[in-house]
Amino acid sequence: MDEKDRFGQKIHDREKAHEDQWARQRDQELLDKLRKHPAELHCPQCHALLKPETVAGLAVMRCAHGHGGWLDHENLAKLTDRK
């Protein structure tokens, strides 16, 4: 009976390993897809597509209708360090 239990556990472990491998591969595919095609960002006021620009050496996303611009955390830190 003990040998049968060990064999069953080995099968279970193998299935779990395959499942984990599949999940890692799927996660990597999704991350690669997001890196190649970043999500489009829209203005919270007019919902126009934000356009990427470089202002004073910082990457910003700007509303085409002048409702503002947005920075990521890294560029905001660079901007505050300059002041």
N, C-alpha and C positions, 0 to 999 in steps of 0.2 A: 504494500500500500504506500509506503514511503517513497519508493522509486516512481510510482505513478504520480504522486503529488509534485515531486521535483520536476518531472517531465512537463506537467501542466504549467508549473511556474516558469519554466524555460520558454514555453510557447507564449505565455502571457508577456514575459519580458521582451521577447523578440517583437511581438505585435506592438507593444508600447514604444520600443525603439524606432520602429518603422513609422509609427504615428508621429512621434516627436520629430523625426527627420522630415517628414512631409510638412509638418507645421512650420519648421524653420525655413524650408525651401519656399513655402507659400508666403511667409512674412517677408523674406528677402525679395521675392518677385514684386510684392506690393510696394516695398520701399523703393526699389529701382524704378517702378512705374511713377511713383510720386516725384522722384528726383528728376525724371525726364519731362514730366508734365505737371508742374506745380499748379496747385489749385488757383483759379482765378479769384481775385479779390475785388469786391465791389464797395462803392461808397455807401456808408450807412444812411446818408440823406437822400441821394437821388438814384442810388443803385447802379450808377454808371461804372464801367470797368475801370479800375485803377491802373494807371500807366506807370511803369518803372522809369525813374529818372535818377540822375546823379546830380546832387546839389552840394556844392562845397566839399566834394570828395566823399559824400555819404550817399548810399543807396536809399532812395525814398520811393514810396508809392503815392502818386498824386491823382486827385480827382480831376478829370478833364473839364469839369464845370466850376472849378475853383472852390470847392467845399472843404479843401484841406489836404494835408499830406500826412502820411503815416510812416513811422520808422520801426524797425525791429529793435529788440532790446540792445543788441550789440552796437548798432549805429546810434541809438539814443545815448548810450554810455560814452561813446566817442564825442558826441556833441556836447554833453555836459562837462566832459574833461577839458574841452577847449575853452570853456568860459571860466 
